[in-house]
């Protein structure tokens, strides 16, 4: 490759690198701002100012602030998949209790790392249709991965769920987990003891899915 060709490639790559940098700055700005105020109070101008990007530049990378939130939730989903082994089925040497602990514990770690992003999202879901839709898509993706694992165990005679509606059960358990881990006081109680709540969640998943075989 000639020096001229190298220079041309470097120049061609510069806008891409600058774009990646600006996109990252916008995402980082939203994460920072969510530590200071609710998502509903964030404006594109505020985000752009914090990111050091022109308002017109913001719209070059994202259609709206909700698109930024969608990217953040995508990163959260990837982090959760990595921590859970991509929702790996229960191994031969892993008891149901250990499986429940792995799933809930991994989710708790992800929520803790992404707080207050997930807390803000769950708090806003009842008043903001777009946030609710994003979260619902995220939750459905999680459910889509867990349900086949449970169904495979049922077929193998190693699971005994409390209902034949496995998808409905997993959805209910996932919702309780999400709201608890996001700090919802209805689930945490006045003492707001997350460690105790996580133990309850583990037992809830364990007994709801494995029933009489929960200790196996």
C-alpha positions as CSV (number, residue, x, y, z in Angstrom):
1,X,0.0,0.0,0.0
2,X,1.4,3.4,-0.9
3,X,1.6,6.3,1.5
4,X,-1.1,8.1,-0.5
5,X,-3.4,5.1,-0.2
6,X,-2.7,4.9,3.5
7,X,-3.5,8.6,3.9
8,X,-6.7,8.2,1.9
9,X,-7.9,5.3,4.0
10,X,-7.1,7.2,7.2
11,X,-9.0,10.2,6.0
12,X,-11.9,8.0,5.0
13,X,-11.9,6.3,8.4
14,X,-11.8,9.6,10.4
15,X,-15.5,10.5,10.0
16,X,-16.4,7.0,11.1
17,X,-14.2,7.3,14.2
18,X,-15.6,10.7,15.0
19,X,-19.1,9.4,14.5
20,X,-18.5,6.5,16.9
21,X,-17.0,8.9,19.4
22,X,-20.0,11.3,19.2
23,X,-22.5,8.5,19.4
24,X,-20.8,7.1,22.5
25,X,-20.8,10.7,24.0
26,X,-24.6,11.0,23.5
27,X,-25.2,7.6,25.1
28,X,-22.9,8.5,28.0
29,X,-24.6,11.8,28.4
30,X,-28.0,10.2,28.8
31,X,-26.6,7.7,31.4
32,X,-25.2,10.6,33.3
33,X,-28.3,12.8,33.1
34,X,-30.5,10.0,34.4
35,X,-28.6,10.1,37.6
36,X,-29.8,13.7,38.0
37,X,-33.3,13.8,36.7
38,X,-36.2,11.6,35.3
39,X,-36.1,10.6,31.7
40,X,-39.2,12.6,31.0
41,X,-37.3,15.8,31.9
42,X,-34.5,15.2,29.5
43,X,-34.5,17.1,26.2
44,X,-32.5,16.7,23.1
45,X,-30.9,20.1,23.8
46,X,-29.9,19.1,27.3
47,X,-28.4,15.8,26.1
48,X,-26.6,17.4,23.2
49,X,-25.1,20.1,25.5
50,X,-23.9,17.4,28.0
51,X,-22.5,15.3,25.1
52,X,-20.7,18.3,23.5
53,X,-22.6,17.6,20.2
54,X,-24.6,20.0,18.2
55,X,-28.4,19.4,18.2
56,X,-28.3,18.7,14.5
57,X,-25.5,16.3,15.2
58,X,-27.7,14.4,17.7
59,X,-30.3,13.8,15.0
60,X,-27.7,12.6,12.7
61,X,-27.1,9.6,15.0
62,X,-30.5,9.2,16.7
63,X,-34.1,9.9,15.8
64,X,-35.1,10.8,19.3
65,X,-34.1,10.5,23.0
66,X,-36.0,7.2,23.0
67,X,-33.7,5.8,20.3
68,X,-30.8,6.5,22.7
69,X,-32.6,4.7,25.5
70,X,-33.2,1.8,23.1
71,X,-29.5,1.5,22.5
72,X,-28.8,1.6,26.3
73,X,-31.3,-1.2,26.9
74,X,-29.7,-3.2,24.1
75,X,-26.4,-2.9,25.9
76,X,-28.1,-3.9,29.2
77,X,-29.6,-7.0,27.4
78,X,-26.2,-8.0,26.1
79,X,-24.6,-7.6,29.5
80,X,-27.3,-9.8,31.0
81,X,-26.8,-12.5,28.4
82,X,-23.1,-12.5,29.0
83,X,-23.5,-12.8,32.7
84,X,-26.1,-15.6,32.5
85,X,-24.2,-17.6,29.8
86,X,-26.7,-16.4,27.2
87,X,-29.4,-17.9,29.4
88,X,-27.7,-21.3,29.2
89,X,-29.8,-24.3,30.2
90,X,-29.2,-25.9,33.6
91,X,-26.2,-28.1,33.5
92,X,-26.0,-31.6,34.8
93,X,-24.1,-30.5,37.8
94,X,-26.3,-27.4,38.5
95,X,-29.2,-27.9,40.9
96,X,-32.5,-26.0,40.4
97,X,-31.6,-23.8,43.3
98,X,-28.2,-23.0,41.8
99,X,-29.9,-22.2,38.5
100,X,-32.4,-19.8,40.1
101,X,-29.5,-18.2,42.0
102,X,-27.6,-17.7,38.8
103,X,-30.5,-16.2,36.9
104,X,-31.6,-13.8,39.6
105,X,-28.1,-13.0,40.8
106,X,-27.0,-12.1,37.3
107,X,-30.1,-9.9,36.7
108,X,-29.4,-8.2,40.1
109,X,-25.8,-7.5,39.1
110,X,-26.9,-6.0,35.8
111,X,-29.5,-3.8,37.4
112,X,-27.0,-2.6,40.0
113,X,-24.5,-1.7,37.3
114,X,-27.1,0.1,35.2
115,X,-28.9,1.9,38.0
116,X,-30.5,4.5,37.7
117,X,-31.1,3.7,34.0
118,X,-33.3,0.7,34.7
119,X,-35.0,2.3,37.7
120,X,-35.8,5.4,35.6
121,X,-37.2,3.2,32.8
122,X,-39.4,1.1,35.0
123,X,-40.6,4.2,36.9
124,X,-41.6,5.8,33.6
125,X,-43.3,2.8,32.0
126,X,-46.7,3.6,33.4
127,X,-46.7,7.2,32.0
128,X,-44.7,6.9,28.8
129,X,-45.9,4.6,26.1
130,X,-42.6,4.6,24.2
131,X,-40.6,3.6,27.2
132,X,-43.1,0.9,28.0
133,X,-42.9,-0.5,24.5
134,X,-39.1,-0.6,24.6
135,X,-39.1,-2.4,28.0
136,X,-41.8,-4.8,26.8
137,X,-39.8,-5.8,23.8
138,X,-36.8,-6.3,26.1
139,X,-38.8,-8.4,28.5
140,X,-40.3,-10.5,25.7
141,X,-36.8,-11.2,24.4
142,X,-35.8,-12.5,27.8
143,X,-39.0,-14.6,28.1
144,X,-38.3,-16.0,24.7
145,X,-35.0,-17.4,25.9
146,X,-36.1,-18.7,29.3
147,X,-39.4,-20.5,28.2
148,X,-37.7,-23.1,26.0
149,X,-35.3,-24.0,28.9
150,X,-38.2,-24.6,31.2
151,X,-40.2,-26.6,28.5
152,X,-37.2,-28.8,27.9
153,X,-37.0,-29.6,31.6
154,X,-40.7,-30.3,31.7
155,X,-40.3,-32.7,28.8
156,X,-37.4,-34.4,30.6
157,X,-39.3,-34.7,33.8
158,X,-37.0,-32.5,35.7
159,X,-39.3,-29.5,36.2
160,X,-42.8,-29.2,37.8
161,X,-44.2,-25.7,37.3
162,X,-47.1,-24.5,39.3
163,X,-49.2,-23.9,36.1
164,X,-49.3,-25.3,32.6
165,X,-49.1,-21.7,31.3
166,X,-45.3,-21.6,31.3
167,X,-45.0,-18.4,29.3
168,X,-47.4,-16.6,31.5
169,X,-45.6,-17.9,34.6
170,X,-42.2,-16.8,33.3
171,X,-43.6,-13.4,32.3
172,X,-45.0,-12.9,35.8
173,X,-41.7,-13.9,37.4
174,X,-39.7,-11.7,35.1
175,X,-42.0,-8.7,35.9
176,X,-41.6,-9.2,39.6
177,X,-37.9,-9.5,39.2
178,X,-37.6,-6.4,37.1
179,X,-39.7,-4.2,39.5
180,X,-38.0,-5.5,42.6
181,X,-34.5,-5.0,41.2
182,X,-35.4,-1.5,40.0
183,X,-36.2,-0.5,43.6
184,X,-40.0,-0.5,43.5
185,X,-41.1,0.0,47.1
186,X,-44.1,-2.2,46.7
187,X,-41.7,-5.1,46.4
188,X,-38.9,-4.0,48.6
189,X,-41.1,-2.7,51.5
190,X,-40.3,0.2,53.9
191,X,-36.9,-1.2,54.8
192,X,-35.9,-1.4,51.1
193,X,-33.6,-4.3,51.8
194,X,-32.6,-5.6,48.3
195,X,-30.5,-8.5,49.6
196,X,-33.6,-10.0,51.3
197,X,-35.7,-9.3,48.3
198,X,-33.2,-11.1,46.0
199,X,-33.4,-14.2,48.2
200,X,-37.2,-14.1,48.0
201,X,-37.0,-13.8,44.2
202,X,-34.7,-16.8,44.0
203,X,-37.1,-18.9,46.0
204,X,-40.0,-17.6,43.9
205,X,-38.4,-18.8,40.7
206,X,-37.3,-22.0,42.2
207,X,-40.6,-23.2,43.6
208,X,-42.7,-21.7,40.8
209,X,-40.8,-23.7,38.2
210,X,-39.6,-26.8,40.0
211,X,-42.3,-27.2,42.6
212,X,-42.0,-30.5,44.4
213,X,-38.6,-31.1,42.8
214,X,-37.2,-27.7,44.0
215,X,-34.7,-29.4,46.3
216,X,-33.3,-31.6,43.6
